[in-house]
Amino acid sequence: MTERAVPERVVAAERIASEAGFGKSCIREVGRLLRLAAAAKPGGVVAESGTGSGVGTAWLHSGLAGGARLISVERDEELARRAAGLFVDDERVSVLTGDWRLLERHAPFDVFFCDGGGKRDDPQRVVELLAPGGLLILDDFTPSSHWPPRFEGEVDELRHFYLTHPDLDATDVLTTPDSSAVVAARRP
């Protein structure tokens, strides 16, 4: 069985990650979820916190329709510069350098891949940045068969926050046997 096609910009971003020694890029299983989310909002504003080398950004871009915009932010100047270079030919894409809160001026978001700042340090603000019906994707969780979800023997308070938030319809999605993502939609 052959692997499904991987967009060229994803491969280029993975190369940047390898060259930079950056080991925190989103995995391909999450990437395909990102492409689907961006495609589901054809005229939407798509955001990403934590550009890294641009792997997640490239997956989001692969689902971006003509009328959509994609804004990503990265604290590391060199990574942000290199990731921005991948999208220099597409005016729909902006890669910002700085704190995740730079995204606030572009909100509300129809899709928000919160992979960097915000996810842990201000989860309520992350929810508030979503448009009604907006999709939130949070990855890098360890699967849990318990309720409430547990991590290392303790309640996973962060995941529990998103899964039970009154403004979200949310679920935990297994992305590989060893990882999961929270996927949520903001209620109208």
Residue frames as a rotation matrix with the C-alpha (Angstrom) as fourth column:
MET 1
0.582 0.813 0.000 0.00
0.813 -0.582 0.000 0.00
0.000 0.000 -1.000 0.00
THR 2
-0.428 -0.736 0.524 1.40
0.715 -0.630 -0.302 3.42
0.553 0.246 0.796 -0.92
GLU 3
-0.441 0.204 -0.874 1.09
0.672 -0.571 -0.472 6.51
-0.595 -0.795 0.115 1.25
ARG 4
0.631 0.728 0.269 -1.33
0.754 -0.494 -0.434 9.20
-0.183 0.476 -0.860 0.12
ALA 5
0.089 -0.597 0.797 0.20
0.683 -0.546 -0.485 12.17
0.725 0.588 0.359 -1.63
VAL 6
0.188 -0.149 -0.971 1.81
0.829 -0.506 0.238 14.78
-0.527 -0.850 0.028 0.57
PRO 7
0.961 0.234 0.149 1.63
0.277 -0.800 -0.532 18.39
-0.005 0.553 -0.833 -0.67
GLU 8
0.300 -0.908 0.291 4.92
0.632 -0.039 -0.774 19.80
0.714 0.416 0.563 -1.97
ARG 9
0.131 -0.244 0.961 4.92
-0.454 -0.876 -0.161 22.66
0.881 -0.415 -0.226 0.56
VAL 10
0.908 0.175 0.380 4.57
-0.418 0.408 0.812 20.15
-0.013 -0.896 0.443 3.39
VAL 11
0.715 -0.699 0.012 7.63
0.689 0.702 -0.180 18.27
0.117 0.137 0.984 2.12
ALA 12
0.074 -0.693 0.717 9.53
0.298 -0.670 -0.680 21.57
0.952 0.264 0.157 1.85
ALA 13
0.424 0.150 0.893 8.52
-0.702 -0.569 0.429 22.56
0.572 -0.809 -0.135 5.40
GLU 14
0.991 -0.107 0.085 9.57
0.036 0.802 0.597 19.14
-0.132 -0.588 0.798 6.70
ARG 15
0.388 -0.899 0.202 12.96
0.740 0.173 -0.650 19.70
0.550 0.402 0.732 5.04
ILE 16
0.078 -0.301 0.950 13.29
-0.298 -0.917 -0.266 23.07
0.951 -0.263 -0.161 6.80
ALA 17
0.809 0.278 0.517 12.44
-0.568 0.148 0.809 21.39
0.148 -0.949 0.278 10.12
SER 18
0.850 -0.525 -0.053 15.12
0.527 0.847 0.070 18.76
0.008 -0.088 0.996 9.53
GLU 19
0.130 -0.836 0.533 17.74
0.550 -0.386 -0.740 21.34
0.825 0.390 0.410 8.55
ALA 20
0.044 -0.031 0.999 16.90
-0.525 -0.851 -0.004 23.50
0.850 -0.524 -0.054 11.59
GLY 21
-0.836 -0.324 -0.442 16.83
0.135 0.661 -0.739 20.54
0.532 -0.677 -0.509 14.00
PHE 22
-0.531 0.748 0.398 13.20
-0.848 -0.464 -0.258 21.38
-0.009 -0.474 0.880 14.78
GLY 23
-0.951 0.048 -0.305 11.48
0.019 0.995 0.098 18.22
0.308 0.087 -0.947 16.02
LYS 24
-0.692 0.711 -0.124 8.04
0.173 -0.004 -0.985 19.51
-0.701 -0.703 -0.120 16.98
SER 25
-0.787 0.413 -0.458 6.29
-0.607 -0.391 0.691 19.65
0.106 0.822 0.559 13.60
CYS 26
0.121 0.907 0.403 2.77
-0.815 0.322 -0.481 18.32
-0.566 -0.270 0.779 13.32
ILE 27
-0.640 -0.300 0.707 2.50
0.001 0.920 0.392 14.73
-0.768 0.251 -0.589 12.19
ARG 28
-0.960 0.199 -0.198 0.95
-0.215 -0.068 0.974 13.85
0.181 0.978 0.108 8.84
GLU 29
-0.492 0.829 -0.267 -2.16
0.819 0.545 0.183 12.37
0.297 -0.129 -0.946 10.44
VAL 30
-0.043 0.428 -0.903 -2.87
0.618 -0.699 -0.360 15.73
-0.785 -0.573 -0.234 12.09
GLY 31
-0.796 -0.340 -0.500 -1.91
-0.150 -0.690 0.708 17.50
-0.586 0.639 0.498 8.88
ARG 32
-0.836 0.534 0.124 -4.64
0.351 0.349 0.869 15.72
0.421 0.770 -0.479 6.96
LEU 33
-0.014 0.816 -0.578 -7.10
0.991 -0.066 -0.119 16.82
-0.135 -0.574 -0.808 9.65
LEU 34
-0.311 -0.180 -0.933 -5.88
0.236 -0.966 0.108 20.41
-0.921 -0.186 0.343 9.21
ARG 35
-0.997 -0.053 -0.063 -6.37
-0.051 -0.203 0.978 20.23
-0.064 0.978 0.200 5.45
LEU 36
-0.453 0.890 -0.052 -9.92
0.782 0.425 0.456 18.99
0.428 0.165 -0.889 5.97
ALA 37
0.026 0.453 -0.891 -10.71
0.829 -0.508 -0.234 21.77
-0.559 -0.733 -0.388 8.48
ALA 38
-0.618 -0.312 -0.722 -9.41
-0.066 -0.894 0.443 24.51
-0.783 0.322 0.532 6.16
ALA 39
-0.962 0.266 0.059 -11.34
0.111 0.184 0.977 23.06
0.249 0.946 -0.207 3.22
ALA 40
-0.294 0.902 -0.316 -14.54
0.950 0.313 0.009 23.06
0.107 -0.298 -0.949 5.31
LYS 41
0.361 0.338 -0.869 -14.36
0.504 -0.855 -0.124 26.88
-0.785 -0.393 -0.479 5.62
PRO 42
0.129 -0.382 0.915 -13.84
0.991 0.083 -0.105 28.04
-0.036 0.920 0.389 2.00
GLY 43
0.341 -0.014 0.940 -14.19
0.320 -0.938 -0.130 31.77
0.884 0.345 -0.316 2.70
GLY 44
0.891 0.218 -0.398 -12.83
0.410 -0.010 0.912 31.62
0.195 -0.976 -0.098 6.20
VAL 45
0.376 -0.793 0.480 -10.10
-0.760 -0.560 -0.330 33.10
0.530 -0.241 -0.813 8.29
VAL 46
0.806 -0.220 -0.549 -7.71
0.336 0.934 0.121 30.32
0.486 -0.282 0.827 9.30
ALA 47
0.505 -0.635 0.585 -5.17
-0.778 -0.629 -0.011 30.82
0.375 -0.449 -0.811 12.09
GLU 48
0.601 -0.420 -0.680 -2.27
0.461 0.877 -0.135 28.91
0.653 -0.232 0.721 13.55
SER 49
0.729 -0.448 0.518 -0.38
-0.682 -0.536 0.497 29.54
0.055 -0.716 -0.696 16.75
GLY 50
0.217 -0.745 0.630 3.09
-0.332 0.551 0.766 28.00
-0.918 -0.375 -0.127 16.54
THR 51
0.726 0.046 -0.686 4.20
-0.687 -0.014 -0.727 28.03
-0.043 0.999 0.022 12.91
GLY 52
0.433 -0.695 0.575 7.45
0.125 0.678 0.725 26.23
-0.893 -0.242 0.381 13.63
SER 53
-0.676 -0.736 0.040 9.00
0.075 -0.015 0.997 25.39
-0.733 0.677 0.065 10.26
GLY 54
-0.462 0.582 -0.670 5.64
-0.840 -0.530 0.118 25.69
-0.286 0.617 0.733 8.50
VAL 55
-0.992 0.093 -0.081 4.53
0.060 0.937 0.344 22.05
0.108 0.337 -0.935 8.34
GLY 56
-0.386 0.907 -0.170 1.10
0.706 0.171 -0.688 22.66
-0.594 -0.385 -0.706 9.88
THR 57
-0.125 0.267 -0.955 0.84
-0.344 -0.915 -0.211 25.89
-0.931 0.303 0.206 7.93
ALA 58
-0.785 -0.241 -0.571 1.48
-0.614 0.169 0.771 23.99
-0.090 0.956 -0.280 4.70
TRP 59
-0.831 0.555 0.039 -1.18
0.556 0.831 0.006 21.41
-0.029 0.027 -0.999 5.55
LEU 60
-0.081 0.813 -0.577 -3.69
0.413 -0.499 -0.761 24.19
-0.907 -0.300 -0.296 6.29
HIS 61
-0.353 -0.158 -0.922 -2.67
-0.624 -0.695 0.358 25.88
-0.697 0.702 0.146 3.04
SER 62
-0.995 -0.092 -0.034 -3.35
-0.088 0.679 0.729 22.67
-0.044 0.728 -0.684 1.09
GLY 63
-0.414 0.910 0.015 -7.04
0.901 0.412 -0.132 22.94
-0.127 -0.041 -0.991 2.05
LEU 64
-0.434 0.175 -0.884 -7.33
0.189 -0.941 -0.279 26.71
-0.881 -0.288 0.376 1.65
ALA 65
0.277 0.608 0.744 -9.91
0.925 0.041 -0.378 27.92
-0.260 0.793 -0.551 -0.86
GLY 66
-0.263 -0.419 0.869 -9.46
0.784 -0.617 -0.060 31.01
0.562 0.666 0.491 -3.01
GLY 67
0.281 0.486 0.828 -11.48
-0.002 -0.862 0.507 33.28
0.960 -0.144 -0.242 -0.71
ALA 68
0.865 0.029 -0.500 -9.83
0.476 0.268 0.838 32.21
0.158 -0.963 0.219 2.54
ARG 69
0.391 -0.787 0.477 -6.96
-0.591 -0.612 -0.525 33.78
0.705 -0.076 -0.705 4.51
LEU 70
0.683 -0.293 -0.670 -4.32
0.582 0.772 0.256 32.03
0.442 -0.565 0.697 6.62
ILE 71
0.414 -0.549 0.726 -2.45
-0.618 -0.755 -0.219 33.78
0.669 -0.358 -0.651 9.42
SER 72
0.670 -0.294 -0.682 0.22
0.565 0.798 0.211 31.97
0.482 -0.526 0.701 11.42
VAL 73
0.662 -0.460 0.592 2.51
-0.617 -0.783 0.082 33.22
0.426 -0.420 -0.802 14.18
GLU 74
0.608 -0.589 -0.532 5.88
0.614 0.774 -0.154 31.97
0.503 -0.233 0.833 15.39
ARG 75
0.942 -0.264 -0.205 8.11
0.001 -0.609 0.793 33.32
-0.334 -0.748 -0.574 18.17
ASP 76
0.097 -0.967 0.235 11.39
0.469 0.253 0.846 32.08
-0.878 0.028 0.478 16.70
GLU 77
0.337 0.051 -0.940 12.45
-0.503 -0.834 -0.225 34.70
-0.796 0.549 -0.256 14.13
GLU 78
-0.652 -0.675 -0.344 14.55
-0.660 0.284 0.695 32.37
-0.372 0.681 -0.631 12.00
LEU 79
-0.735 0.456 0.501 11.86
0.483 0.872 -0.085 29.67
-0.476 0.180 -0.861 11.81
ALA 80
0.285 0.888 -0.361 9.21
0.322 -0.443 -0.836 32.29
-0.903 0.122 -0.413 11.02
ARG 81
0.024 -0.365 -0.931 11.37
-0.730 -0.642 0.233 33.77
-0.683 0.674 -0.282 8.26
ARG 82
-0.901 -0.433 -0.032 12.03
-0.350 0.680 0.645 30.39
-0.257 0.592 -0.764 6.68
ALA 83
-0.457 0.816 0.353 8.39
0.650 0.578 -0.494 29.31
-0.607 0.003 -0.795 6.95
ALA 84
0.309 0.575 -0.758 7.20
-0.086 -0.776 -0.624 32.61
-0.947 0.258 -0.190 5.43
GLY 85
-0.482 -0.609 -0.630 9.46
-0.692 -0.177 0.700 31.92
-0.538 0.773 -0.336 2.46
LEU 86
-0.829 0.217 0.516 7.36
0.358 0.914 0.191 28.87
-0.430 0.343 -0.835 1.60
PHE 87
0.079 0.988 0.134 4.32
0.902 -0.013 -0.431 31.09
-0.424 0.154 -0.892 0.98
VAL 88
-0.536 -0.389 -0.750 5.90
0.160 -0.918 0.362 34.19
-0.829 0.074 0.554 -0.57
ASP 89
-0.991 0.136 0.008 3.93
-0.006 -0.099 0.995 33.51
0.136 0.986 0.099 -3.78
ASP 90
-0.259 0.951 -0.169 0.52
0.716 0.307 0.627 33.43
0.648 0.042 -0.761 -2.05
GLU 91
-0.702 -0.031 0.712 -0.89
-0.213 -0.944 -0.251 36.70
0.680 -0.328 0.656 -0.71
ARG 92
0.428 0.902 -0.054 -3.58
-0.273 0.186 0.944 34.79
0.862 -0.389 0.326 1.24
VAL 93
0.598 -0.292 -0.747 -0.91
0.694 0.655 0.300 33.62
0.402 -0.697 0.594 3.70
SER 94
0.414 -0.496 0.763 0.79
-0.522 -0.817 -0.247 35.72
0.746 -0.296 -0.597 6.39
VAL 95
0.366 -0.398 -0.841 3.44
0.759 0.651 0.022 34.43
0.539 -0.646 0.540 8.77
LEU 96
0.714 -0.042 0.699 3.91
-0.335 -0.897 0.288 36.77
0.615 -0.440 -0.655 11.72
THR 97
-0.229 -0.815 -0.532 6.87
0.442 0.400 -0.803 36.81
0.867 -0.419 0.269 14.10
GLY 98
-0.596 -0.043 0.802 6.12
-0.588 -0.656 -0.473 37.22
0.546 -0.753 0.366 17.78
ASP 99
-0.864 0.317 0.391 3.76
-0.251 0.404 -0.880 36.25
-0.436 -0.858 -0.269 20.57
TRP 100
-0.738 0.611 0.286 0.60
0.674 0.654 0.344 34.29
0.023 0.446 -0.895 19.76
ARG 101
-0.033 0.777 -0.629 -1.53
0.622 -0.477 -0.622 37.25
-0.783 -0.411 -0.467 20.83
LEU 102
-0.768 -0.257 -0.587 -0.61
-0.292 -0.675 0.678 38.95
-0.570 0.692 0.443 17.54
LEU 103
-0.857 0.482 0.185 -3.36
0.467 0.573 0.673 36.77
0.218 0.663 -0.716 16.11
GLU 104
-0.373 0.784 -0.496 -6.04
0.675 -0.138 -0.725 38.62
-0.636 -0.605 -0.478 18.10
ARG 105
-0.391 0.206 -0.897 -6.27
-0.371 -0.927 -0.051 41.48
-0.842 0.313 0.439 15.59
HIS 106
-0.812 0.063 -0.580 -7.23
-0.549 0.257 0.796 38.98
0.199 0.964 -0.174 12.86
ALA 107
-0.854 0.520 0.004 -9.98
0.460 0.758 -0.463 37.21
-0.244 -0.394 -0.886 14.85
PRO 108
0.287 0.254 0.924 -12.58
-0.642 0.767 -0.012 35.81
-0.712 -0.589 0.383 14.84
PHE 109
-0.679 -0.662 -0.318 -11.32
-0.706 0.470 0.530 32.58
-0.202 0.584 -0.786 13.30
ASP 110
0.449 0.797 -0.404 -13.22
-0.879 0.474 -0.042 30.00
0.158 0.374 0.914 11.30
VAL 111
0.774 -0.352 -0.527 -10.39
0.351 0.930 -0.107 27.52
0.528 -0.102 0.843 11.92
PHE 112
0.490 -0.660 0.569 -7.80
-0.827 -0.559 0.065 27.83
0.275 -0.502 -0.820 14.67
PHE 113
0.596 -0.470 -0.651 -4.95
0.399 0.877 -0.268 25.31
0.697 -0.100 0.710 14.93
CYS 114
0.685 -0.307 0.661 -3.63
-0.666 -0.631 0.398 26.24
0.295 -0.713 -0.637 18.36
ASP 115
0.741 -0.494 -0.454 -0.34
0.394 0.868 -0.302 24.39
0.543 0.045 0.838 18.45
GLY 116
-0.419 -0.901 0.115 1.77
0.486 -0.329 -0.809 26.99
0.767 -0.283 0.576 20.25
GLY 117
-0.999 -0.033 -0.032 0.96
0.045 -0.584 -0.810 29.82
0.008 -0.811 0.585 22.62
GLY 118
-0.405 0.903 0.145 -2.53
-0.854 -0.430 0.292 30.12
0.326 -0.006 0.945 24.01
LYS 119
0.013 0.434 -0.901 -3.35
-0.172 0.888 0.426 26.44
0.985 0.150 0.086 24.25
ARG 120
-0.059 -0.137 -0.989 -2.03
0.830 0.543 -0.125 26.18
0.554 -0.828 0.082 27.80
ASP 121
-0.827 -0.453 -0.333 -1.46
0.561 -0.637 -0.528 29.75
0.027 -0.624 0.781 28.99
ASP 122
-0.717 0.639 -0.278 -4.87
-0.472 -0.739 -0.481 31.27
-0.513 -0.213 0.832 28.08
PRO 123
-0.880 0.338 0.333 -7.33
0.459 0.785 0.416 28.57
-0.121 0.519 -0.846 26.98
GLN 124
0.058 0.947 -0.317 -10.38
0.648 -0.277 -0.709 30.76
-0.759 -0.164 -0.630 27.60
ARG 125
0.016 -0.117 -0.993 -9.01
-0.474 -0.875 0.095 33.40
-0.880 0.469 -0.069 25.22
VAL 126
-0.940 -0.339 0.036 -8.40
-0.158 0.527 0.835 30.69
-0.302 0.779 -0.549 22.61
VAL 127
-0.430 0.862 0.268 -12.11
0.843 0.490 -0.221 29.80
-0.322 0.131 -0.938 22.72
GLU 128
0.271 0.568 -0.777 -13.10
0.317 -0.815 -0.485 33.48
-0.909 -0.115 -0.402 22.52
LEU 129
-0.460 -0.542 -0.703 -11.09
-0.476 -0.518 0.711 33.94
-0.750 0.661 -0.020 19.31
LEU 130
-0.846 0.198 0.494 -13.30
0.464 0.729 0.502 31.45
-0.261 0.655 -0.709 17.46
ALA 131
-0.691 0.705 -0.160 -16.16
-0.683 -0.563 0.465 32.63
0.238 0.431 0.871 15.28
PRO 132
0.081 0.781 0.619 -19.54
-0.672 0.502 -0.545 30.94
-0.736 -0.372 0.566 15.89
GLY 133
0.962 0.266 0.064 -19.19
-0.157 0.730 -0.665 27.59
-0.224 0.630 0.744 14.14
GLY 134
0.358 -0.911 -0.207 -15.40
-0.857 -0.232 -0.460 28.00
0.370 0.342 -0.864 14.12
LEU 135
0.866 -0.121 -0.485 -13.27
0.162 0.986 0.043 24.88
0.473 -0.116 0.873 14.39
LEU 136
0.436 -0.743 0.508 -10.54
-0.900 -0.342 0.272 24.48
-0.028 -0.575 -0.818 16.99
ILE 137
0.794 -0.284 -0.537 -7.82
0.107 0.935 -0.337 21.84
0.598 0.210 0.773 16.63
LEU 138
0.395 -0.665 0.634 -5.39
-0.918 -0.260 0.299 21.05
-0.034 -0.700 -0.713 19.44
ASP 139
0.649 -0.184 -0.738 -2.90
-0.157 0.917 -0.367 18.20
0.744 0.354 0.566 19.01
ASP 140
-0.352 -0.935 -0.038 -0.16
-0.306 0.153 -0.940 16.48
0.885 -0.319 -0.340 20.99
PHE 141
0.195 0.434 0.879 -2.36
-0.981 0.105 0.166 14.78
-0.020 -0.895 0.446 23.57
THR 142
-0.908 -0.413 -0.073 -1.80
-0.406 0.909 -0.096 11.25
0.106 -0.058 -0.993 24.84
PRO 143
-0.205 0.899 -0.387 -4.84
-0.287 0.322 0.902 9.02
0.935 0.296 0.192 24.32
SER 144
-0.874 0.037 0.484 -6.89
-0.475 0.141 -0.869 8.29
-0.101 -0.989 -0.105 27.43
SER 145
-0.560 0.710 -0.428 -9.61
0.194 0.614 0.765 5.68
0.806 0.345 -0.481 27.87
HIS 146
-0.533 0.321 -0.783 -10.79
0.838 0.072 -0.541 7.28
-0.117 -0.944 -0.307 31.14
TRP 147
-0.027 0.495 0.868 -13.32
0.256 -0.836 0.485 9.98
0.966 0.235 -0.104 31.93
PRO 148
0.880 -0.115 -0.460 -12.32
-0.336 -0.835 -0.435 12.53
-0.334 0.538 -0.774 32.82
PRO 149
0.758 -0.623 -0.192 -9.24
0.103 0.405 -0.908 12.07
0.644 0.669 0.371 30.61
ARG 150
0.856 -0.517 -0.002 -6.04
-0.002 -0.008 1.000 11.30
-0.517 -0.856 -0.008 32.44
PHE 151
0.625 -0.779 -0.060 -2.37
-0.131 -0.030 -0.991 11.86
0.770 0.627 -0.121 31.75
GLU 152
-0.448 -0.881 -0.149 0.38
-0.099 0.215 -0.972 10.30
0.888 -0.421 -0.184 33.86
GLY 153
-0.568 0.264 -0.779 -2.17
0.726 0.607 -0.323 9.16
0.388 -0.749 -0.537 36.45
GLU 154
-0.673 0.312 -0.671 -3.74
0.288 -0.725 -0.626 12.59
-0.682 -0.614 0.398 36.97
VAL 155
0.475 0.856 0.205 -6.77
0.649 -0.183 -0.739 14.27
-0.595 0.483 -0.642 35.44
ASP 156
-0.581 -0.597 0.553 -5.68
0.813 -0.400 0.423 16.03
-0.031 0.696 0.718 32.26
GLU 157
-0.093 0.583 -0.807 -7.10
0.533 -0.656 -0.535 19.42
-0.841 -0.479 -0.250 33.24
LEU 158
-0.634 -0.196 -0.748 -6.24
-0.412 -0.734 0.541 21.11
-0.655 0.651 0.384 29.97
ARG 159
-0.937 0.313 -0.158 -7.96
0.023 0.505 0.863 18.52
0.350 0.805 -0.480 27.79
HIS 160
-0.424 0.806 -0.413 -10.87
0.896 0.308 -0.319 18.40
-0.130 -0.505 -0.853 30.23
PHE 161
-0.430 0.213 -0.878 -11.23
0.076 -0.960 -0.270 22.19
-0.900 -0.183 0.396 29.94
TYR 162
-0.762 0.082 -0.642 -11.69
-0.625 -0.351 0.697 22.05
-0.168 0.933 0.319 26.16
LEU 163
-0.863 0.412 -0.293 -13.81
0.212 0.820 0.532 18.88
0.459 0.397 -0.795 26.13
THR 164
-0.256 0.797 -0.547 -16.30
0.966 0.190 -0.175 20.29
-0.036 -0.573 -0.819 28.66
HIS 165
-0.936 -0.128 -0.328 -16.28
0.145 -0.989 -0.030 23.98
-0.320 -0.076 0.944 27.77
PRO 166
-0.141 0.990 -0.012 -19.89
0.417 0.049 -0.908 25.24
-0.898 -0.133 -0.419 27.58
ASP 167
0.316 0.241 -0.918 -19.23
-0.581 -0.715 -0.388 27.16
-0.750 0.656 -0.086 24.34
LEU 168
-0.484 -0.606 -0.631 -17.75
-0.874 0.305 0.378 24.17
-0.036 0.734 -0.678 22.50
ASP 169
0.882 0.435 0.181 -18.91
-0.405 0.896 -0.179 20.90
-0.240 0.085 0.967 21.04
ALA 170
0.064 -0.984 -0.165 -15.72
-0.993 -0.045 -0.113 18.90
0.103 0.171 -0.980 21.34
THR 171
0.988 0.141 0.069 -14.31
-0.148 0.982 0.114 15.43
-0.052 -0.123 0.991 20.99
ASP 172
0.077 -0.973 0.215 -10.99
-0.644 0.116 0.756 13.66
-0.761 -0.197 -0.618 21.40
VAL 173
0.893 0.195 -0.405 -9.82
-0.448 0.447 -0.774 12.10
0.030 0.873 0.487 18.11
LEU 174
0.430 -0.758 0.490 -7.21
0.160 0.599 0.785 9.36
-0.888 -0.259 0.379 17.99
THR 175
0.658 -0.252 -0.710 -4.63
-0.721 -0.486 -0.495 10.38
-0.220 0.837 -0.501 15.37
THR 176
-0.168 -0.642 -0.748 -2.20
-0.524 0.701 -0.484 7.48
0.835 0.310 -0.454 15.93
PRO 177
0.373 0.310 -0.874 -2.14
0.470 0.749 0.466 4.74
0.800 -0.585 0.133 18.57
ASP 178
-0.211 -0.594 -0.776 0.04
0.974 -0.063 -0.216 7.08
0.079 -0.802 0.592 20.68
SER 179
-0.959 -0.151 -0.240 -1.47
0.178 -0.979 -0.096 10.51
-0.221 -0.135 0.966 20.02
SER 180
-0.041 0.981 0.191 -4.78
0.996 0.055 -0.070 12.29
-0.080 0.188 -0.979 19.95
ALA 181
-0.921 -0.128 0.369 -6.20
0.203 -0.964 0.171 15.69
0.334 0.232 0.914 19.11
VAL 182
-0.311 0.861 -0.404 -9.09
0.540 -0.190 -0.820 17.66
-0.782 -0.473 -0.405 20.51
VAL 183
-0.867 0.192 0.459 -11.38
0.351 -0.418 0.838 18.89
0.353 0.888 0.295 17.76
ALA 184
-0.377 0.726 -0.575 -14.09
0.667 -0.218 -0.712 21.37
-0.642 -0.652 -0.402 18.70
ALA 185
-0.428 0.354 0.832 -16.64
0.610 -0.566 0.554 23.68
0.667 0.745 0.026 17.13
ARG 186
-0.981 0.112 -0.157 -17.79
0.039 -0.683 -0.730 26.87
-0.189 -0.722 0.665 18.80
ARG 187
-0.275 0.958 0.082 -21.51
0.923 0.287 -0.256 26.90
-0.268 0.006 -0.963 19.43
PRO 188
-0.334 0.231 0.914 -23.48
0.531 -0.755 0.385 29.72
0.779 0.614 0.130 17.80
